[in-house]
Amino acid sequence: MVNKSKMKKLNVKIGKMVLRNPVTALSGTFGYAEEMKDFVDISRLGAIVTKSVTLNPRNGNPTPRIVETPSGMLNSIGLENKGLKDFIQNKIPFLEKLRTNVVVSIAGFSIQEFEKLTERLSEYNCVSAIELNLSCPNVIHGKKTTAKRLIAQDEVAVNKVVSRVRKKTKLTIITKLTPNVTDIKKIAKAAENAGSDAISLINTIFGISVDAYSRKANLANTVGGLSGPAIKPVALYFVHQAYQAVKIPIIGSGGIMSAEDAIEFMLCGATAVGLGTANFINPAVATNVIDGIMHYAKTNRIKNINNLIGRIITD
Ligand SMILES: Cc1cc2nc3c(=O)[nH]c(=O)nc-3n(C[C@H](O)[C@H](O)[C@H](O)COP(=O)(O)O)c2cc1C
């Protein structure tokens, strides 16, 4: 049995939010929290991030849109959700009851949509932060033929969106970035310079799964986003790179399944960590990871979990 009084040593800060521990649930893998309430004690998490909300309802991409891959999965959900109006009417009432930080992930198809979503959501006291999903690999921004398909692949676009949204809210802004770039430092810096309070990375990596016999792509959309343990080394690399470029906190994610994985992300520079695909295997994984971090801190005499951030030994 873990002594909960020790949890104060696990506090971390993301913008204005104080997280009771560094463990968060990632967008798109924890629903709107209500779906998870019977499986996990949500109040123990540092924060939860909702499925990305768009201004208007979206059906998402055609099915099949999930396929298992070695040590991971590919998804091409395409931001299926019922839109802002439904979110406010039907999701906010449950989120208001939560005793943890609620981060609402938003995805816009224009700067004005990002602004509108931010303005409306900032009216609700239960919303602690807005996460800007600039990195969904399953939604194309601009012409398909252009090389830059995601907002988070273009530092000028990142700067524009974040600085416009910054003017619309006093809430903590987290910018969710993609690993589908050559130089994450440039992109992370653009988010920081535009006033983002934190960055979250990594979103999924572009991938394809094919059936050799039918010769067909296994996803109706052909291309999807890869997540799960298969992407962990890539994610650690991106967090390590971003940590060298920015001063704002990083929420690190990509394949985290255990407390040790979470600690590795913190050593590479993450202030907090996100659990995604792991929730599909065990919806209570977050509490296991929190207990594991507490155990690690105790057995390794870590007085303050913040002392681990960026302390990877490289020589
Ligand atoms: C089924 C599925 C749906 C997702 N939907 C979203 C989403 O709506 N918004 C978002 O920012 N990220 C979304 N993601 C990405 C995750 O939040 C996370 O960044 C990614 O899966 C990497 O973490 P993981 O390896 O722990 O899953 C989704 C991931 C999966 C697997």
The ligand as an SDF file (V2000), in Angstrom:
LIG
                    3D

 31 33  0  0  0  0  0  0  0  0999 V2000
   -7.0360    6.0000  -31.1190 C   0  0  0  0  0  0  0  0  0  0  0  0
   -6.2390    7.2540  -30.9030 C   0  0  0  0  0  0  0  0  0  0  0  0
   -6.8800    8.4900  -30.9960 C   0  0  0  0  0  0  0  0  0  0  0  0
   -6.1600    9.6630  -30.8010 C   0  0  0  0  0  0  0  0  0  0  0  0
   -6.8000   10.8650  -30.8740 N   0  0  0  0  0  0  0  0  0  0  0  0
   -6.1260   12.0120  -30.6100 C   0  0  0  0  0  0  0  0  0  0  0  0
   -6.7870   13.2640  -30.5860 C   0  0  0  0  0  0  0  0  0  0  0  0
   -8.0010   13.3790  -30.7820 O   0  0  0  0  0  0  0  0  0  0  0  0
   -6.0400   14.3730  -30.3280 N   0  0  0  0  0  0  0  0  0  0  0  0
   -4.6850   14.3240  -30.0900 C   0  0  0  0  0  0  0  0  0  0  0  0
   -4.0510   15.3630  -29.8520 O   0  0  0  0  0  0  0  0  0  0  0  0
   -4.0350   13.1460  -30.0900 N   0  0  0  0  0  0  0  0  0  0  0  0
   -4.7220   11.9910  -30.3340 C   0  0  0  0  0  0  0  0  0  0  0  0
   -4.0600   10.7920  -30.3060 N   0  0  0  0  0  0  0  0  0  0  0  0
   -2.6030   10.7680  -30.0480 C   0  0  0  0  0  0  0  0  0  0  0  0
   -2.2940   10.4890  -28.5790 C   0  0  0  0  0  0  0  0  0  0  0  0
   -2.8320   11.4850  -27.7480 O   0  0  0  0  0  0  0  0  0  0  0  0
   -0.7830   10.3650  -28.3380 C   0  0  0  0  0  0  0  0  0  0  0  0
   -0.1620   11.5880  -28.6320 O   0  0  0  0  0  0  0  0  0  0  0  0
   -0.1100    9.2600  -29.1620 C   0  0  0  0  0  0  0  0  0  0  0  0
   -0.9530    8.1290  -29.2610 O   0  0  0  0  0  0  0  0  0  0  0  0
    1.2430    8.8340  -28.5980 C   0  0  0  0  0  0  0  0  0  0  0  0
    1.1370    8.3210  -27.2950 O   0  0  0  0  0  0  0  0  0  0  0  0
    0.9780    6.7410  -26.9620 P   0  0  0  0  0  0  0  0  0  0  0  0
    2.0550    6.0100  -27.7050 O   0  0  0  0  0  0  0  0  0  0  0  0
    1.1140    6.6350  -25.4820 O   0  0  0  0  0  0  0  0  0  0  0  0
   -0.3790    6.3430  -27.4220 O   0  0  0  0  0  0  0  0  0  0  0  0
   -4.7670    9.5920  -30.5060 C   0  0  0  0  0  0  0  0  0  0  0  0
   -4.1450    8.3510  -30.4100 C   0  0  0  0  0  0  0  0  0  0  0  0
   -4.8500    7.1830  -30.6030 C   0  0  0  0  0  0  0  0  0  0  0  0
   -4.1320    5.8730  -30.4770 C   0  0  0  0  0  0  0  0  0  0  0  0
  1  2  1  0
  2  3  1  0
  2 30  2  0
  3  4  2  0
  4  5  1  0
  4 28  1  0
  5  6  2  0
  6  7  1  0
  6 13  1  0
  7  8  2  0
  7  9  1  0
  9 10  1  0
 10 11  2  0
 10 12  1  0
 12 13  2  0
 13 14  1  0
 14 15  1  0
 14 28  1  0
 15 16  1  0
 16 17  1  0
 16 18  1  0
 18 19  1  0
 18 20  1  0
 20 21  1  0
 20 22  1  0
 22 23  1  0
 23 24  1  0
 24 25  2  0
 24 26  1  0
 24 27  1  0
 28 29  2  0
 29 30  1  0
 30 31  1  0
M  END
$$$$
